[in-house]
Amino acid sequence: MRLNLDTPGGGNRITAYETDSVTINGRPVSHHVIVSAKRLEAWDITDLDSLTIEHLEVAFEEGVEVVLLGTGNRQRFPDTALMVAA
C-alpha cells in the first residue's frame, strides 16, 4: 500500500519509530496513543490482548478510513471477531 503525505494546514506528523517509541511532531512518545491530523491523546489500552470494541470506537470517532496498530517488535493482529466488528 502506498501512503502519501497530505497535511493541509499542518497537523500531527509521525516522522520516526523505534521498537519502543514513535516520534510525533519531533517528540518521542513511548505510551499508547491515538494520532490523527487534529488529535494526539493517550489511549487507555494496556496491550493488544486487552483491546476491545470500545477501544476501537474511540479510534474511529472521526470517521477515519485506516487504523494502524503498532504492536512492537513482532507483528500481531487483534482477534478476528474484533476486526470484523470494527
C-alpha positions in Angstrom: 0.0 0.0 0.0 1.4 3.4 -0.9 0.8 6.2 1.6 1.1 9.8 0.6 1.7 12.8 2.8 -1.3 15.0 3.0 -1.1 17.7 5.6 -3.4 20.7 4.7 -2.9 23.3 7.4 -0.4 21.3 9.4 -1.5 18.5 11.7 0.4 15.8 13.6 3.3 14.1 11.8 4.9 10.8 12.6 8.5 11.1 11.5 10.2 8.1 13.0 9.7 4.9 15.0 11.7 2.7 17.2 10.9 -0.6 18.9 9.6 1.2 22.0 8.5 4.6 20.7 7.2 6.7 17.9 8.3 10.3 17.1 5.3 12.6 16.7 5.9 16.3 15.9 9.6 15.9 16.8 8.9 14.3 20.3 9.3 10.7 21.2 6.2 9.0 22.6 6.5 5.7 24.4 3.0 5.2 25.6 -0.2 4.1 23.8 -1.6 7.0 21.8 -4.2 7.9 19.2 -2.9 10.1 16.5 -4.8 11.9 13.7 -4.3 15.1 11.9 -6.2 17.0 14.6 -5.8 14.7 17.6 -3.0 13.5 19.8 -4.0 11.8 23.0 -3.2 9.0 25.3 -5.1 5.7 24.7 -6.2 3.7 27.7 -5.2 0.3 26.4 -2.6 -1.9 28.1 -1.8 -4.4 25.4 -3.2 -5.9 22.2 -4.8 -8.8 24.1 -6.9 -6.3 26.1 -8.2 -4.4 23.0 -12.0 -4.2 22.9 -14.5 -2.8 20.5 -14.9 0.2 22.9 -11.2 1.0 22.4 -11.6 0.8 18.6 -14.7 3.0 18.7 -12.6 5.8 20.2 -10.1 5.4 17.3 -12.9 5.5 14.7 -14.7 8.6 16.1 -13.5 10.9 13.4 -14.6 8.7 10.5 -11.1 7.6 9.8 -10.5 5.1 6.9 -7.3 3.5 8.1 -6.2 2.5 11.6 -2.6 1.3 12.1 -1.9 -0.6 15.3 1.7 -0.6 16.5 2.4 -3.9 18.2 6.2 -3.8 18.9 8.9 -6.0 17.5 6.6 -8.7 16.4 3.6 -8.1 14.0 0.4 -9.1 15.7 -3.2 -8.8 14.8 -6.3 -8.3 17.0 -8.8 -11.1 17.4 -10.6 -11.8 14.2 -14.0 -11.3 15.7 -12.9 -7.9 16.9 -11.7 -6.9 13.5 -15.0 -7.9 11.9 -17.0 -6.0 14.5 -14.9 -2.8 13.9 
